[in-house]
Amino acid sequence: MRAAAADWYYRAGLSYLSQGKKDDALLCVEQIRSLSSVLHLAVPNAFLADRLLGKIYPSGGPGGK
């Protein structure tokens, strides 16, 4: 049940991103990462932070490549 929190943050991040709220989506990335360390989530849940970050910065980072 606790692992589902990462999925919900991921979904919220996607929703924020679709609304153009990049800062809020980045907060969701941070929350997923904190869950993975605090709750010791399995890799399948922790990878969602990187997946969401890739959607926020499709060019590989804030400055692009």
Secondary structure, 3 states (H helix, E strand, C coil): CCCHHHHHHHHHHHHHHHCCCHHHHHHHHHHHHHHHHHCCCCHHHHHHHHHHHHHHCCCCCCCCC
